[in-house]
Amino acid sequence: MSKQKTIRVVQIASPIGRQGYQKKCLIGLGLNKINRTRVLPYNDSIFGMVKKVKHLVKYEIMD
């Protein structure tokens, strides 16, 4: 049984005044308020959204 990698994402800034796609990426990640945390499966689509809003979030890839 193999463990799937996960990524922990914490929102650290507000999307107010940012472009619309950045707010949509945060909503897609399940974030909408500062200091909200989500643990998500690590895959290319999730990591792509994290990279689009890397200035608004902190993230940590876990095993």
N, CA, C and O atoms as a CHARMM CRD file, in Angstrom:
* protein
*
  252
    1    1 MET  N      0.84200  -1.17500   0.00000 PROA 1      0.00000
    2    1 MET  CA     0.00000   0.00000   0.00000 PROA 1      0.00000
    3    1 MET  C      0.89200   1.24400   0.00000 PROA 1      0.00000
    4    1 MET  O      1.68400   1.45200   0.91900 PROA 1      0.00000
    5    2 SER  N      0.75300   2.05700  -1.03100 PROA 2      0.00000
    6    2 SER  CA     1.58400   3.25100  -1.13100 PROA 2      0.00000
    7    2 SER  C      0.81600   4.47300  -0.64400 PROA 2      0.00000
    8    2 SER  O     -0.37800   4.62700  -0.90100 PROA 2      0.00000
    9    3 LYS  N      1.52700   5.32500   0.05700 PROA 3      0.00000
   10    3 LYS  CA     0.91400   6.56400   0.53800 PROA 3      0.00000
   11    3 LYS  C      0.98900   7.59400  -0.57600 PROA 3      0.00000
   12    3 LYS  O      2.01900   7.73900  -1.23400 PROA 3      0.00000
   13    4 GLN  N     -0.09600   8.29800  -0.77700 PROA 4      0.00000
   14    4 GLN  CA    -0.12900   9.36100  -1.77100 PROA 4      0.00000
   15    4 GLN  C      0.38400  10.64300  -1.14000 PROA 4      0.00000
   16    4 GLN  O      0.07700  10.94500   0.01300 PROA 4      0.00000
   17    5 LYS  N      1.16400  11.39100  -1.90100 PROA 5      0.00000
   18    5 LYS  CA     1.65500  12.67000  -1.40800 PROA 5      0.00000
   19    5 LYS  C      0.49700  13.63600  -1.23200 PROA 5      0.00000
   20    5 LYS  O     -0.49400  13.57700  -1.96000 PROA 5      0.00000
   21    6 THR  N      0.63400  14.52200  -0.26000 PROA 6      0.00000
   22    6 THR  CA    -0.35600  15.56400  -0.04300 PROA 6      0.00000
   23    6 THR  C      0.34800  16.91500   0.02600 PROA 6      0.00000
   24    6 THR  O      1.56400  16.99500   0.20100 PROA 6      0.00000
   25    7 ILE  N     -0.43000  17.94800  -0.11100 PROA 7      0.00000
   26    7 ILE  CA     0.09800  19.31200  -0.01500 PROA 7      0.00000
   27    7 ILE  C     -0.80000  20.09000   0.93700 PROA 7      0.00000
   28    7 ILE  O     -2.02400  20.07700   0.80800 PROA 7      0.00000
   29    8 ARG  N     -0.17000  20.76800   1.89500 PROA 8      0.00000
   30    8 ARG  CA    -0.92000  21.59900   2.84500 PROA 8      0.00000
   31    8 ARG  C     -0.79400  23.04500   2.39300 PROA 8      0.00000
   32    8 ARG  O      0.31300  23.55200   2.21000 PROA 8      0.00000
   33    9 VAL  N     -1.93300  23.70700   2.21200 PROA 9      0.00000
   34    9 VAL  CA    -1.97700  25.07000   1.69100 PROA 9      0.00000
   35    9 VAL  C     -2.65200  25.96300   2.72500 PROA 9      0.00000
   36    9 VAL  O     -3.72500  25.63200   3.22900 PROA 9      0.00000
   37   10 VAL  N     -2.02500  27.09400   3.04200 PROA 10     0.00000
   38   10 VAL  CA    -2.57000  28.06000   3.99100 PROA 10     0.00000
   39   10 VAL  C     -2.64800  29.40900   3.29400 PROA 10     0.00000
   40   10 VAL  O     -1.65600  29.88000   2.73700 PROA 10     0.00000
   41   11 GLN  N     -3.82000  30.03300   3.32100 PROA 11     0.00000
   42   11 GLN  CA    -3.97800  31.35900   2.72600 PROA 11     0.00000
   43   11 GLN  C     -3.41100  32.39800   3.67400 PROA 11     0.00000
   44   11 GLN  O     -3.75900  32.42900   4.85500 PROA 11     0.00000
   45   12 ILE  N     -2.52800  33.26000   3.14900 PROA 12     0.00000
   46   12 ILE  CA    -1.88500  34.27300   3.99200 PROA 12     0.00000
   47   12 ILE  C     -2.21300  35.69700   3.55900 PROA 12     0.00000
   48   12 ILE  O     -1.83600  36.64900   4.24200 PROA 12     0.00000
   49   13 ALA  N     -2.91200  35.85900   2.42900 PROA 13     0.00000
   50   13 ALA  CA    -3.23600  37.19800   1.95400 PROA 13     0.00000
   51   13 ALA  C     -4.59400  37.18400   1.26900 PROA 13     0.00000
   52   13 ALA  O     -5.09800  36.13200   0.87500 PROA 13     0.00000
   53   14 SER  N     -5.17000  38.35900   1.13700 PROA 14     0.00000
   54   14 SER  CA    -6.49200  38.51200   0.55600 PROA 14     0.00000
   55   14 SER  C     -6.40500  38.67900  -0.96600 PROA 14     0.00000
   56   14 SER  O     -5.44800  39.26800  -1.46700 PROA 14     0.00000
   57   15 PRO  N     -7.38900  38.16800  -1.69700 PROA 15     0.00000
   58   15 PRO  CA    -7.39600  38.36600  -3.14800 PROA 15     0.00000
   59   15 PRO  C     -8.02200  39.69700  -3.58400 PROA 15     0.00000
   60   15 PRO  O     -8.17900  39.94600  -4.77900 PROA 15     0.00000
   61   16 ILE  N     -8.37700  40.54600  -2.62200 PROA 16     0.00000
   62   16 ILE  CA    -8.98800  41.83900  -2.96800 PROA 16     0.00000
   63   16 ILE  C     -7.98600  42.65800  -3.78600 PROA 16     0.00000
   64   16 ILE  O     -6.83100  42.82000  -3.39500 PROA 16     0.00000
   65   17 GLY  N     -8.44700  43.16100  -4.91300 PROA 17     0.00000
   66   17 GLY  CA    -7.59700  43.96600  -5.78200 PROA 17     0.00000
   67   17 GLY  C     -6.75300  43.14600  -6.73500 PROA 17     0.00000
   68   17 GLY  O     -5.97600  43.71100  -7.50500 PROA 17     0.00000
   69   18 ARG  N     -6.88300  41.83300  -6.70500 PROA 18     0.00000
   70   18 ARG  CA    -6.13100  40.94900  -7.60300 PROA 18     0.00000
   71   18 ARG  C     -7.00100  40.61700  -8.81100 PROA 18     0.00000
   72   18 ARG  O     -8.18500  40.95000  -8.85300 PROA 18     0.00000
   73   19 GLN  N     -6.40100  39.96300  -9.77700 PROA 19     0.00000
   74   19 GLN  CA    -7.14500  39.55300 -10.95900 PROA 19     0.00000
   75   19 GLN  C     -8.12600  38.44500 -10.60900 PROA 19     0.00000
   76   19 GLN  O     -7.90700  37.69300  -9.65900 PROA 19     0.00000
   77   20 GLY  N     -9.20200  38.34400 -11.37100 PROA 20     0.00000
   78   20 GLY  CA   -10.28200  37.42500 -11.06200 PROA 20     0.00000
   79   20 GLY  C     -9.86800  35.97000 -11.01700 PROA 20     0.00000
   80   20 GLY  O    -10.39100  35.21000 -10.20200 PROA 20     0.00000
   81   21 TYR  N     -8.92100  35.55100 -11.89100 PROA 21     0.00000
   82   21 TYR  CA    -8.52500  34.14900 -11.90600 PROA 21     0.00000
   83   21 TYR  C     -7.83800  33.73500 -10.61200 PROA 21     0.00000
   84   21 TYR  O     -7.87400  32.56300 -10.23700 PROA 21     0.00000
   85   22 GLN  N     -7.20800  34.69400  -9.92300 PROA 22     0.00000
   86   22 GLN  CA    -6.53500  34.35300  -8.67700 PROA 22     0.00000
   87   22 GLN  C     -7.55200  34.03800  -7.58700 PROA 22     0.00000
   88   22 GLN  O     -7.34000  33.11500  -6.80100 PROA 22     0.00000
   89   23 LYS  N     -8.64000  34.77900  -7.52500 PROA 23     0.00000
   90   23 LYS  CA    -9.69600  34.48100  -6.56400 PROA 23     0.00000
   91   23 LYS  C    -10.33100  33.13800  -6.88900 PROA 23     0.00000
   92   23 LYS  O    -10.64600  32.36800  -5.98100 PROA 23     0.00000
   93   24 LYS  N    -10.52300  32.84500  -8.16700 PROA 24     0.00000
   94   24 LYS  CA   -11.09400  31.56900  -8.57000 PROA 24     0.00000
   95   24 LYS  C    -10.17000  30.40600  -8.20600 PROA 24     0.00000
   96   24 LYS  O    -10.65100  29.33700  -7.82900 PROA 24     0.00000
   97   25 CYS  N     -8.86600  30.59400  -8.31000 PROA 25     0.00000
   98   25 CYS  CA    -7.91800  29.55100  -7.90900 PROA 25     0.00000
   99   25 CYS  C     -8.02300  29.29000  -6.41000 PROA 25     0.00000
  100   25 CYS  O     -8.00800  28.13600  -5.98200 PROA 25     0.00000
  101   26 LEU  N     -8.12700  30.34400  -5.61100 PROA 26     0.00000
  102   26 LEU  CA    -8.26700  30.16500  -4.16300 PROA 26     0.00000
  103   26 LEU  C     -9.54800  29.40900  -3.83100 PROA 26     0.00000
  104   26 LEU  O     -9.53500  28.51900  -2.98000 PROA 26     0.00000
  105   27 ILE  N    -10.64700  29.74800  -4.48800 PROA 27     0.00000
  106   27 ILE  CA   -11.91100  29.05200  -4.24500 PROA 27     0.00000
  107   27 ILE  C    -11.79400  27.59400  -4.66800 PROA 27     0.00000
  108   27 ILE  O    -12.30400  26.70500  -3.98600 PROA 27     0.00000
  109   28 GLY  N    -11.12500  27.34700  -5.79300 PROA 28     0.00000
  110   28 GLY  CA   -10.90600  25.98300  -6.25100 PROA 28     0.00000
  111   28 GLY  C    -10.08400  25.15800  -5.28600 PROA 28     0.00000
  112   28 GLY  O    -10.25600  23.94300  -5.19400 PROA 28     0.00000
  113   29 LEU  N     -9.18600  25.81800  -4.56300 PROA 29     0.00000
  114   29 LEU  CA    -8.37800  25.13500  -3.54900 PROA 29     0.00000
  115   29 LEU  C     -9.12000  24.99200  -2.22500 PROA 29     0.00000
  116   29 LEU  O     -8.62700  24.33300  -1.30900 PROA 29     0.00000
  117   30 GLY  N    -10.29200  25.59800  -2.11500 PROA 30     0.00000
  118   30 GLY  CA   -11.06700  25.51600  -0.88400 PROA 30     0.00000
  119   30 GLY  C    -10.70500  26.58000   0.12800 PROA 30     0.00000
  120   30 GLY  O    -10.97700  26.43100   1.32000 PROA 30     0.00000
  121   31 LEU  N    -10.09300  27.65200  -0.34000 PROA 31     0.00000
  122   31 LEU  CA    -9.67400  28.74400   0.54400 PROA 31     0.00000
  123   31 LEU  C    -10.50600  29.97700   0.23200 PROA 31     0.00000
  124   31 LEU  O    -10.77700  30.26300  -0.93400 PROA 31     0.00000
  125   32 ASN  N    -10.91500  30.71000   1.26100 PROA 32     0.00000
  126   32 ASN  CA   -11.62400  31.96600   1.02400 PROA 32     0.00000
  127   32 ASN  C    -11.40800  32.97100   2.13600 PROA 32     0.00000
  128   32 ASN  O    -11.91200  34.09100   2.05200 PROA 32     0.00000
  129   33 LYS  N    -10.68000  32.60900   3.16600 PROA 33     0.00000
  130   33 LYS  CA   -10.37300  33.54600   4.24900 PROA 33     0.00000
  131   33 LYS  C     -8.92800  33.34400   4.67900 PROA 33     0.00000
  132   33 LYS  O     -8.38000  32.24800   4.56500 PROA 33     0.00000
  133   34 ILE  N     -8.32600  34.40500   5.16900 PROA 34     0.00000
  134   34 ILE  CA    -6.94300  34.33900   5.61300 PROA 34     0.00000
  135   34 ILE  C     -6.82200  33.34100   6.77200 PROA 34     0.00000
  136   34 ILE  O     -7.69600  33.26900   7.63600 PROA 34     0.00000
  137   35 ASN  N     -5.74900  32.58900   6.77300 PROA 35     0.00000
  138   35 ASN  CA    -5.41000  31.54600   7.74800 PROA 35     0.00000
  139   35 ASN  C     -6.22600  30.26800   7.59100 PROA 35     0.00000
  140   35 ASN  O     -6.12600  29.38300   8.44100 PROA 35     0.00000
  141   36 ARG  N     -7.03000  30.13600   6.53700 PROA 36     0.00000
  142   36 ARG  CA    -7.68400  28.86500   6.25100 PROA 36     0.00000
  143   36 ARG  C     -6.62900  27.88400   5.75900 PROA 36     0.00000
  144   36 ARG  O     -5.72500  28.25200   5.00800 PROA 36     0.00000
  145   37 THR  N     -6.75300  26.64300   6.18700 PROA 37     0.00000
  146   37 THR  CA    -5.80500  25.59900   5.81400 PROA 37     0.00000
  147   37 THR  C     -6.54800  24.45800   5.14900 PROA 37     0.00000
  148   37 THR  O     -7.64200  24.08900   5.57700 PROA 37     0.00000
  149   38 ARG  N     -5.95700  23.89900   4.10300 PROA 38     0.00000
  150   38 ARG  CA    -6.49900  22.72200   3.43400 PROA 38     0.00000
  151   38 ARG  C     -5.36800  21.74900   3.16600 PROA 38     0.00000
  152   38 ARG  O     -4.26100  22.14700   2.80300 PROA 38     0.00000
  153   39 VAL  N     -5.65500  20.47400   3.34700 PROA 39     0.00000
  154   39 VAL  CA    -4.72700  19.41000   2.97000 PROA 39     0.00000
  155   39 VAL  C     -5.34300  18.73300   1.75400 PROA 39     0.00000
  156   39 VAL  O     -6.43500  18.16900   1.82500 PROA 39     0.00000
  157   40 LEU  N     -4.62500  18.79800   0.64300 PROA 40     0.00000
  158   40 LEU  CA    -5.14200  18.32600  -0.63800 PROA 40     0.00000
  159   40 LEU  C     -4.20500  17.27100  -1.21800 PROA 40     0.00000
  160   40 LEU  O     -3.02200  17.24300  -0.87800 PROA 40     0.00000
  161   41 PRO  N     -4.71600  16.40700  -2.08700 PROA 41     0.00000
  162   41 PRO  CA    -3.82200  15.45100  -2.75100 PROA 41     0.00000
  163   41 PRO  C     -2.87700  16.20000  -3.67800 PROA 41     0.00000
  164   41 PRO  O     -3.26900  17.16700  -4.33100 PROA 41     0.00000
  165   42 TYR  N     -1.63900  15.74900  -3.73000 PROA 42     0.00000
  166   42 TYR  CA    -0.64000  16.40600  -4.57800 PROA 42     0.00000
  167   42 TYR  C     -0.75000  15.85000  -5.99000 PROA 42     0.00000
  168   42 TYR  O     -0.48900  14.66900  -6.21900 PROA 42     0.00000
  169   43 ASN  N     -1.13600  16.70000  -6.93400 PROA 43     0.00000
  170   43 ASN  CA    -1.12100  16.33900  -8.35000 PROA 43     0.00000
  171   43 ASN  C     -0.85600  17.60300  -9.15100 PROA 43     0.00000
  172   43 ASN  O     -0.77600  18.69900  -8.59700 PROA 43     0.00000
  173   44 ASP  N     -0.72000  17.43900 -10.45600 PROA 44     0.00000
  174   44 ASP  CA    -0.32900  18.56900 -11.29500 PROA 44     0.00000
  175   44 ASP  C     -1.36100  19.69400 -11.31300 PROA 44     0.00000
  176   44 ASP  O     -0.99800  20.87000 -11.33300 PROA 44     0.00000
  177   45 SER  N     -2.64600  19.33800 -11.30700 PROA 45     0.00000
  178   45 SER  CA    -3.65900  20.38400 -11.37600 PROA 45     0.00000
  179   45 SER  C     -3.70100  21.21000 -10.09000 PROA 45     0.00000
  180   45 SER  O     -3.82900  22.43300 -10.14400 PROA 45     0.00000
  181   46 ILE  N     -3.59400  20.55300  -8.94200 PROA 46     0.00000
  182   46 ILE  CA    -3.57500  21.27100  -7.66200 PROA 46     0.00000
  183   46 ILE  C     -2.32900  22.14000  -7.57000 PROA 46     0.00000
  184   46 ILE  O     -2.41100  23.31000  -7.19600 PROA 46     0.00000
  185   47 PHE  N     -1.17500  21.57100  -7.91100 PROA 47     0.00000
  186   47 PHE  CA     0.06200  22.33400  -7.79800 PROA 47     0.00000
  187   47 PHE  C      0.08400  23.50100  -8.78200 PROA 47     0.00000
  188   47 PHE  O      0.67900  24.53800  -8.48900 PROA 47     0.00000
  189   48 GLY  N     -0.55300  23.35200  -9.94100 PROA 48     0.00000
  190   48 GLY  CA    -0.64600  24.45100 -10.89500 PROA 48     0.00000
  191   48 GLY  C     -1.43800  25.61800 -10.33200 PROA 48     0.00000
  192   48 GLY  O     -1.07000  26.77700 -10.52600 PROA 48     0.00000
  193   49 MET  N     -2.54100  25.30900  -9.62500 PROA 49     0.00000
  194   49 MET  CA    -3.33100  26.37400  -9.00600 PROA 49     0.00000
  195   49 MET  C     -2.54600  27.04800  -7.88700 PROA 49     0.00000
  196   49 MET  O     -2.62200  28.26500  -7.71600 PROA 49     0.00000
  197   50 VAL  N     -1.78900  26.25400  -7.12200 PROA 50     0.00000
  198   50 VAL  CA    -0.97500  26.82600  -6.03900 PROA 50     0.00000
  199   50 VAL  C      0.07500  27.76200  -6.61800 PROA 50     0.00000
  200   50 VAL  O      0.32200  28.83000  -6.05900 PROA 50     0.00000
  201   51 LYS  N      0.69300  27.38100  -7.72400 PROA 51     0.00000
  202   51 LYS  CA     1.71000  28.23100  -8.33300 PROA 51     0.00000
  203   51 LYS  C      1.12800  29.55000  -8.84600 PROA 51     0.00000
  204   51 LYS  O      1.81900  30.56800  -8.84800 PROA 51     0.00000
  205   52 LYS  N     -0.13600  29.54100  -9.27900 PROA 52     0.00000
  206   52 LYS  CA    -0.77000  30.77300  -9.76400 PROA 52     0.00000
  207   52 LYS  C     -0.99800  31.77800  -8.64200 PROA 52     0.00000
  208   52 LYS  O     -1.03400  32.98500  -8.88200 PROA 52     0.00000
  209   53 VAL  N     -1.15200  31.27900  -7.40900 PROA 53     0.00000
  210   53 VAL  CA    -1.43100  32.17800  -6.27600 PROA 53     0.00000
  211   53 VAL  C     -0.36500  32.03700  -5.19500 PROA 53     0.00000
  212   53 VAL  O     -0.65600  32.20100  -4.01000 PROA 53     0.00000
  213   54 LYS  N      0.87200  31.73200  -5.59800 PROA 54     0.00000
  214   54 LYS  CA     1.92800  31.48900  -4.61300 PROA 54     0.00000
  215   54 LYS  C      2.23500  32.69700  -3.74200 PROA 54     0.00000
  216   54 LYS  O      2.80600  32.54700  -2.66200 PROA 54     0.00000
  217   55 HSD  N      1.86400  33.89800  -4.19400 PROA 55     0.00000
  218   55 HSD  CA     2.07300  35.10400  -3.39300 PROA 55     0.00000
  219   55 HSD  C      0.96000  35.30000  -2.36300 PROA 55     0.00000
  220   55 HSD  O      1.07700  36.15900  -1.48800 PROA 55     0.00000
  221   56 LEU  N     -0.10500  34.52400  -2.45400 PROA 56     0.00000
  222   56 LEU  CA    -1.23200  34.63100  -1.52000 PROA 56     0.00000
  223   56 LEU  C     -1.29100  33.47000  -0.54200 PROA 56     0.00000
  224   56 LEU  O     -2.08300  33.50100   0.40000 PROA 56     0.00000
  225   57 VAL  N     -0.46000  32.43300  -0.74500 PROA 57     0.00000
  226   57 VAL  CA    -0.52500  31.23500   0.08700 PROA 57     0.00000
  227   57 VAL  C      0.86500  30.79300   0.51500 PROA 57     0.00000
  228   57 VAL  O      1.87000  31.17100  -0.08600 PROA 57     0.00000
  229   58 LYS  N      0.89900  29.98100   1.57100 PROA 58     0.00000
  230   58 LYS  CA     2.07600  29.21700   1.94500 PROA 58     0.00000
  231   58 LYS  C      1.72700  27.76800   1.69700 PROA 58     0.00000
  232   58 LYS  O      0.58500  27.36500   1.92100 PROA 58     0.00000
  233   59 TYR  N      2.67700  26.97500   1.24100 PROA 59     0.00000
  234   59 TYR  CA     2.38100  25.57300   1.01200 PROA 59     0.00000
  235   59 TYR  C      3.54700  24.69500   1.43700 PROA 59     0.00000
  236   59 TYR  O      4.70100  25.12300   1.47100 PROA 59     0.00000
  237   60 GLU  N      3.21000  23.46400   1.75700 PROA 60     0.00000
  238   60 GLU  CA     4.19800  22.48400   2.20100 PROA 60     0.00000
  239   60 GLU  C      3.78800  21.13500   1.61600 PROA 60     0.00000
  240   60 GLU  O      2.65900  20.68000   1.80000 PROA 60     0.00000
  241   61 ILE  N      4.72100  20.50700   0.91100 PROA 61     0.00000
  242   61 ILE  CA     4.46000  19.18900   0.33300 PROA 61     0.00000
  243   61 ILE  C      4.83100  18.14400   1.37100 PROA 61     0.00000
  244   61 ILE  O      5.95600  18.12200   1.87000 PROA 61     0.00000
  245   62 MET  N      3.87800  17.28000   1.69200 PROA 62     0.00000
  246   62 MET  CA     4.07900  16.26600   2.71900 PROA 62     0.00000
  247   62 MET  C      4.04000  14.87800   2.08400 PROA 62     0.00000
  248   62 MET  O      3.46600  14.68800   1.01200 PROA 62     0.00000
  249   63 ASP  N      4.65000  13.92500   2.75600 PROA 63     0.00000
  250   63 ASP  CA     4.62200  12.53200   2.26100 PROA 63     0.00000
  251   63 ASP  C      3.36600  11.83000   2.67400 PROA 63     0.00000
  252   63 ASP  O      3.17700  10.65900   2.34600 PROA 63     0.00000
